[in-house]
Amino acid sequence: MAFPTSGLHWRERAGLKWLEGGFRGARVCFTTRTGGVSGGPYTSLNLGILTGDERESVRENRHRAAAAVGLDPGRVAIGRQVHGADLTFHGGDDPPTHFAEPGAPPEEADGQLTDRAGVGLLVLVADCFPVAMIGRGGLAMLHCGWRGLAAGIIERAAARIGAESAVVGPGIGPCCFEVGPEVLEAFAHLGPGISQGPMCDLEEVARRSLTAAGVGDVVSAGICTSCDREQFFSHRRDGGVTGRQAGVAWLR
Ligand SMILES: [Zn+2]
């Protein structure tokens, strides 16, 4: 299986707006903040429960998002994201229902994997990059902040499924991601061009990590979440009080 290098397209339905790629064998979507019921800093399609938003609002938003993209919310897998490199493989048809019924925390993992059709793999982001991968062994959706990338989440997931191609969603751009020396040191092995002064290009880090892991075919949204206030939550721009959008992918 492989994603062809066609781009992502904007889609709108029922007041929601998202980026979507209809790829052979799989579909990948990146949600925006448009079309939900949350207010204040979570306006409006906040999908994260650990943000301080109302649980019922998040539940409604999650069901709206799943319905818009054509997924059963009860078949969407999420993890408790800790900026690590642990992966959860969903080998059955029905993952745990933490997404549809927010409450008890899901298993700790920053990557969700499956080889089952119709099982949605979802990560929550607000500056970190959602990265979908597909290969002979299945599909992966990864939460990629700098710590997860430094911990090797891309390399681990690529090896697990024999990844051949990937889609990188919206995340914080080099225009807005000022970092300390510890971040630049973590990626020094990737060579020059991943930073300019203290400004780090995390999308380029992800691209180079994908290439190094043998994933030759990479599409990216090329959108900075911090610059696009209208459409995306940004943890850094909003001072940590904000919502979460999602990257979600499934095998057809
Ligand atoms: Zn920016």
Boltz pocket constraint, residues with backbone or C-beta under 6 A from the ligand:
constraints:
  - pocket:
      binder: B
      contacts: [[A, 172], [A, 173], [A, 174], [A, 175], [A, 176], [A, 224], [A, 225], [A, 226], [A, 227]]
      max_distance: 6.0
